[in-house]
């Protein structure tokens, strides 16, 4: 087990989905199969909350390929 991703329950009761290492790494590997190549010269501007599964996948992908992540912050 890698992590749990919880829903807010907007369409029903809140629930948690179990995400395994294999699930996550398969998704990260699928990025390259779509001819999206992440390099150490790339920068990802993270603006979604980290619990968001899309943001989690991209953060892991960028870290796996040695790229940079900038985290957006609304505070002054």
C-alpha positions as CSV (number, residue, x, y, z in Angstrom):
1,X,0.0,0.0,0.0
2,X,1.4,3.4,-1.0
3,X,-1.3,5.8,0.2
4,X,-5.0,6.4,0.5
5,X,-6.9,9.0,-1.5
6,X,-10.0,10.3,0.2
7,X,-13.0,11.8,-1.5
8,X,-15.0,14.7,-0.1
9,X,-18.3,12.9,-0.4
10,X,-19.9,15.4,-2.8
11,X,-21.8,12.7,-4.6
12,X,-22.3,10.4,-1.6
13,X,-20.6,9.4,1.6
14,X,-16.9,10.2,1.9
15,X,-14.6,7.3,1.1
16,X,-11.0,6.3,0.8
17,X,-9.4,4.6,-2.2
18,X,-6.3,2.4,-1.6
19,X,-3.5,3.2,-4.0
20,X,-0.7,0.7,-4.3
21,X,2.9,1.3,-5.4
22,X,2.1,-0.6,-8.6
23,X,-1.0,1.6,-9.3
24,X,1.0,4.8,-8.9
25,X,4.2,3.7,-10.8
26,X,2.0,2.2,-13.7
27,X,0.4,5.6,-14.0
28,X,3.8,7.4,-13.9
29,X,5.2,5.0,-16.6
30,X,2.1,5.7,-18.8
31,X,3.1,9.3,-19.1
32,X,6.0,8.3,-21.3
33,X,3.8,6.0,-23.4
34,X,1.8,9.2,-24.3
35,X,5.1,10.8,-25.7
36,X,5.3,13.1,-22.7
37,X,9.0,13.2,-21.7
38,X,9.9,14.8,-18.4
39,X,13.5,15.9,-18.1
40,X,15.6,17.5,-15.3
41,X,15.1,20.8,-17.2
42,X,11.3,20.8,-16.7
43,X,9.5,22.7,-14.0
44,X,6.0,21.8,-12.7
45,X,3.9,24.6,-11.0
46,X,1.9,22.8,-8.4
47,X,-1.4,24.5,-7.7
48,X,-3.7,21.6,-6.8
49,X,-3.9,20.4,-3.2
50,X,-1.4,17.6,-2.6
51,X,-4.1,15.2,-1.6
52,X,-5.5,15.5,-5.1
53,X,-4.6,12.3,-6.9
54,X,-3.7,14.1,-10.2
55,X,-1.3,16.3,-8.3
56,X,0.1,13.4,-6.5
57,X,0.8,11.5,-9.7
58,X,2.5,14.4,-11.4
59,X,4.6,15.2,-8.3
60,X,5.9,11.6,-8.1
61,X,6.5,11.6,-11.9
62,X,8.5,14.9,-11.8
63,X,10.5,13.7,-8.8
64,X,11.2,10.3,-10.5
65,X,12.5,12.0,-13.6
66,X,14.6,14.6,-11.7
67,X,12.5,17.6,-12.6
68,X,11.7,20.6,-10.4
69,X,8.4,21.3,-8.6
70,X,7.3,24.8,-7.6
71,X,4.5,25.0,-5.0
72,X,2.0,27.8,-5.4
73,X,1.1,29.6,-2.2
74,X,-1.7,32.2,-1.8
75,X,-0.5,33.6,1.5
76,X,1.5,36.9,1.7
